Amino acid sequence: SADPAELATTLDRLGGLTHDLRDMARSEDYSRRALELRRRTLGPEHPDVAESLINVAIAVRGNGRLDEAEALYRDGIALHRQLFGSEDARLAWALFNFAWALHQQGRVDEAEPLYVEAAGLQRRLLGETLTRWAAILLFIGFNCTFFVQFLLGDQGQARGATGFSAGG
């Protein structure tokens, strides 16, 4: 029989893969199944459950249910803090994801302290050199993502190089 931990990890990875493929309904389904399996087999206060809460929040946000996603982010971050304290790389990842979700909603004043906390954690945990490299790679990744989104437009419709819809 399948190991529940391995099955949950596979479901979690499928959630991430389908998110990257922009299949948000399947992403949420896989992520929720991983979360429920982890809760059932590992208990509600386990590091993998905390990670799964954030993954479900990301999927729910992708499906446009921002209030539900915010509650999941807050639960996941609270569990991260409870399990690992305030000096853990997984907490920095969770904070950054929540900050990004708020930022995308235009709630920059709420996102900023989360970004600052996540960056401070990364600096303390990784050191200055690695933090700089991480920031450079993150900058490159975001700019590539935004460039593709700009070219495709809000509805996934191709735009010309000028930013206007192709053919019109």
C-alpha positions, 0 to 999 in steps of 0.5 A: 500500500502507498505511504501516506506521506509520499502520496501527500508529497506527490499531491502537493507537487501536482498542486504546484505543477497544475498551478504553474500550468494555470489549471487553478481548479486542479491545483486547488483540488490537489493541494486540498487533498494533500492538506487533508491527508497530512492532517489525517495522518500527521495531525493538525500541528505538523510542519507539513500541514503548515506548508500545505496550508500555504499551498492551498492559500496560493491555489485559492488565491489563484481561483480568485477567492481572496478572503478565503486565501487570506484566512489560510495564509494567516492560519499557515503563518500562525502554525509556522510561528508556533512550530518553528518560532520566528527564525525559520526559512519556511516562515520567510517563504510563507510571509513572502507569499502572503505579502505578494497576495496582498500586494497583488490586491493593491494592499501595499501598506499591509504587504510591506511589513511582511516583505520586510520581515521576510527579507530580514529573516532571509538576511539573518538565515542566509547571510548577506551574500546569499540574500543578495543573490536571492534578491537578484534571482527573484528580481529576474524571475518577477520581471520575466513573469511580468513581461510575459503577463504584459505581452499576453494581457490580462485575459491571456490575449497576445499583445503587440510589442507596443502593449496594444492588443494584437490586430486592433 
